[in-house]
Amino acid sequence: MEPQEFRNRWGREKDQYWSWGQFVARQIQENVAAIIAPRKLCDFLKAQPDPRVKDLSSMLDKAFSRKKTYTDPYAQITDKVGVRFIVLLGTEISFVERAITEYPQHWIFEKCRDYESERRERPTEFTYQSVHYVLRPVANSDLIPPNVTPDVSCEIQIRTMLQHAHAELSHNTIYKSKSDRCDEITQRIIARSMALIETTDECFDNVVARSKIAYRTIWDVTQTIHQFYEQATGISTRITESDRIIVDALEKHIPADLDEQLNQLINEKPWLVQCVEERIKGYPLFSQPSAFLIFLMLTKKDKTIRRDWPLPPRLLEPFLKELGISADPPDM
C-alpha cells in the first residue's frame, strides 16, 4: 500500500473508527460500573476514557517512516482509534480486563500486551508497563453503530496512574526518537524510575489490602447501608466521609444482622422512607446512606448513640424529631 492509498482509505473510514471508539468506551464503562458496584465509576477511573483517533500524519509516519516491517500497514496499525483506562492500583486493572473479557457480546478481543507476562519473561528489565487489548466488532450485534464494519479495530490501554505518568514521560523521549539523542544515562534513569514506580504500585496495593482488613467492619457496614438506602428510596447516593465517621464512632453498637434489622425497621415504620425522601433538600444527612442507620440506632440505643454521636448535635435533631424523641440531652 502506498501513502496516498492509505490517506484516501482513511478519509473514507475515519468516521466509523470514531463511532467504534465511542461505542467501546461507553460499553466498557457500563461493564466496569456493574462489576465494581456499589462503588462509583467516577471514583474508580482516574481520567475520563474518551476515544482518541490517531492523527493521519502520525499514522503515515508509523506506517512508512519508522523502520516498521508492515506488510499491510493499514490493517496492522490497530490503534487508529484508542481508549485509555487509568486506575489507581495495579490490582484494579483486572476489573477493566473483566469488563472486556466477560462481556464479549459486542466484540472479539485480543490481548496484545501484558506487562505481568513481560515482567516474568524479563525479570531484570524495567520498562514500559501497560495492558493492551484490541477489540473488533461482532458482526451480528444489534447495538453496534451501523456504519462500523467487522475489520475496524480499537486499542484499549489499561494502566495505573504511576504507569501512565511513566509512559507520558518516556514515550516521546525513547519510543518516538529517530536519533540517538536519548543517551545511555537518560535511558538508565527512565528504567530506574519504572523500578521505583513498580515498587510504589506494590506498596499502594499492600496498604489498601491491609486497610481493608483493619477496617473490614466499617467497609462492610458502609456497603450495607449504601445498598439499603438505594433499594429503599430508589435514589442514587454515594458513601461520604460523614458516613464513615458515623459508622466508625458507632461501630461497637451496630448489630451483626444490620441488613435484617434495617428491613425490620422499615416494615415497622414505613413512613421513614417518605420522611427521608422529603427531607433530602433541607438536611444533607438525609441524602446519605447513614440516614436509616441513624434511625435504627436511635430506636435501639437512644442514649448510647447520642452520647457517642461524632458530629454536631444539631445534625441529629431532625432524626430525633421524626421519631418523637426529645432533643434535650438524655440523662446518662
N, C-alpha and C positions, 0 to 999 in steps of 0.2 A: 504494500500500500504506500502510495506517495503522499507527502504532506498535504497537497491540495485536495486529494480524495478524502483524507482524514478530516480536513477542515469542512468540506462540503457535507459529509455524513453527520458530523457533529452539529452542524447548523440545522439539519433535518430532525435530529433525535434529541437535542438538548432538553426540550420540554418534557419528554417522557422520563428522562433521568431525574429531573426535578420533581415530577409527580411521584415517582417511585421513592425517592428520598424522603419526601414529606409523609408518604404513607407508612414507610418503615419506621421513621422517627416517632410518629404518633402511635403506631401499634405497639412498638416495644415499650413505650412509656405506659400505655394501658396495661400491658402484661406485667411490668415491674410493679406498678401500683397494686395489682391484685396479689402479687407474691409477698410484698412487704407489709401489706395492711395488718394492723391499723396505722402503721407509720405512714406519714405523709410523703408523697413523691417529692415535694418541694424541699423537704428536709434531707432526703436521701441523695438526690442528684445535686452536685455542686456547681453545675453550669447548665444552661439551657441547651439541650441536644438538638439544635437546629441543623437541618441538612445543608451541606455546602457543596455547590457544584464547582468542579475544578476549572480553573481558568484555562482557556484554549491555548494560550501561549505556553503555559506550564506543561500541558499535556503534549504539545508538539515538541517541546524541549526534552521531555522524558522519553518520548517515542523515538526521536530521531537524532538527539544530540548528546546522550549521556552514556554512550558505550553499552547500551542495553542490547540484548540478543533476542528481541521480539521477532517472531515470525509473522504475527498478526497483531500489531500494536493496538489497534482499536479494540479488539476483543480481549487482549491480555492486560490492558490497563483497566483494572477492576474498581479503581477508586475515582471514577469520573464524577460520581456523587458519593459523599460520605457523611456519616453521622458519628459524633464522638460523645461517649457517655463517661462522665467523670464522677467518681465516688470518693469518699474519704478514706476508706480502709481497703486493704488488699482482700480481706475476707468478703467484702461486699461485691467484688467483681463477679462472683458466682451467681448473684441474684440477677444481674443483667444477662449473663450467659443463659440462665434458665429461661429468661423471658424470650430468648431466641430459640433455644433448642427444644423447649417443652410446648411450644405453640407453633408447630410447623404447618398450620393450615394454609398460610398465605405465601410461604417462601420455601425455597430449597437453600439450606445453609451449608457453608463450607468453612471450617476453622483453618485459617491460613497462617496464623501466628499465635503462639502460646509461650509467653515468657517463662512460665514454670517449666515447661519441657526444655526450652533452650537453656535454662539455668541448670537443669540436671545433666544435659549433654555437655555443657561447658561450664563446670562449676567455678573455675578460676577467672572467668570473664565477667566484667561488669559493664553492661551496655544497655542500649535502649530496651525498655520494658513496656509491653502493651499486649493486649489480647485483641486479635483481629478476626472478624468473620466477613465473608462475602455472602450476600443474600440476593437470590434471584427469584422472580415471581413464579408462583404455581399457576399454570395456565388456566385452570378451571375455577379459580377463586372469584366469587361474585363481587367481593369488596375491593379488589384491586382496580385502580383507575383504568378506564377503558383504553386510554392511549398507551398503556405500558405493555410492551411485548416481552416474551419469556427470556430473551437474550440480554435484557437490561440487568445491570448489577449495581449493588450499593455496598460499600465497605463500612463496617461497623468497627470502631475502635473503642476499647474499654480500658480505662486507666484510673489509677488513684490520682489525687491532686499532686502528690510529690512526683509521680511518674510523668504527669503532664508537664510540670514545671521543668523537669529534666529534658523532656522531648522538645519543648519550645526553645530551650537554650541551645541544645546540641544540633537540632535539625539543620538549621542554616549554616552552622559552623562546620559540620562534618559531612552530613549526608549530601547536601547540595553543592558542596565545594567542588569546583572544577580545577583546582590547582592544589599545590602542596602548602598553601598558606597556613593551614592548621598544623602546627609543628607537633613534635612528639610530646613536648611538655604540656601543651594545651590538651591533647588527647588523653594524656595521663590524668590531668586534673579532672576532666569530664568523667573519666572512668571512676576516679575516686569519689566524685560526687554521687554517682549511682550507687556505689558501695554504701555510702552514708545514707542515701535515700532508702535503700533496701533494708538497712538496719533500723532506720526510723519507722518505716512501714510496719516492720515486725514488732517494734516496741509499742506502736499505737494499737495494733491488734491485741497484744498482750494486756495492755492497760484496759481496753474495752472488755476483754474476756474476764479479767479479774474483777472489774467493776460490776459486771453482770452477776457474778457470784456473790459479791458483797452486798449488792442492792437488789437481790433477786426478789425479795418480798415486795419492795417498793415498785419494781418493774412490773411484777405480776398484778399488783393491785391497780396501778395506773392503766394497764391494758384492760383489765376487767371493767373499771368504771368508764373508760372511754367507749368500749363496745356497748355497755349497758345504756349509756346516755344516748348514743346514736340510734340504738334499737328502740328505746322508749319514746324518743321525741321525733325521730326521723330527720333530725337536724345534724348536719356535718359539724364536727368540732375538732379540736386538737388539744393534746396534753400541753399544759403550760407549766412554767416554773412554779406558779402558785399551787397547782395541783400536786406537784412533787413535794413542796414544802408542807402542805396539809397532810399528805399521806405519811411523810417522814415523821411528823410530830405525833400523829395518831396511830402509828403502826401497831403498837402493842395492844391497842383496843380493837383493832379491825378483826372481825371474825374470819375463821378459816373458810367457812362456806359463804363468802361475801356475795357471790352471784345469786345464790339461793335466797339469801336474806334481802337483797335488793328487789328481787322479784316479789317476795312476800310483802315487802313494804308497799310496792305499787298496787298489789292486789288488795291490800287493806286500805290504802289511801290513794286511790286512782287519780284524785284531783291534784295530786302533786305534779303530775306530768303537765297539766294545763298551767299550773302555777309557774313552773319553770319556763314554759314557752312564753307566758305573758310577761315575765319579769326580765327577760334577756336584755332588752334595750336599756332598762334602768339600772340593772345590777350586774356587773361583769361576771361575778361568780356563778350566776345562774346560766351563763353560756358555756361554762367549763365542765369537764367530766366529773369533777368532785362534787357537783351540786347534790346529786342523790346520795352520795356517801355522807355528806354533811347532815342531810335529813335523817338518814339511817342512824348515824352516831348520836344525834340529839334525842331520838326516840328511845335509844337503848341506854345511853350513859350520859345523860344531860349534864350533870355536874362535872363529871370527869372530863368530858370533852371540852367544856367551856374553860376548865382550868388549864388544859394543855393546848388550847387553841393558839396557833402560832402567828396569826395575822391580827390586825387591829380589830378590837371587839365590835366596832360598828358594822363590820362586814358580816358578822354573824346575826345581827339583829333582824334582817328580813326573814331569815330562816326560822328564827325563834317565833316571830310574829305569825308566820304561816302555820306553825304547829301549835299556836296558842300558849306558848311558854313565855313567862315573864322575862323581860330583858334585864331585870335587876340582877346584879351579881348573886349567884346562889351561895348559901352557907356551905362552906367547905368543912 
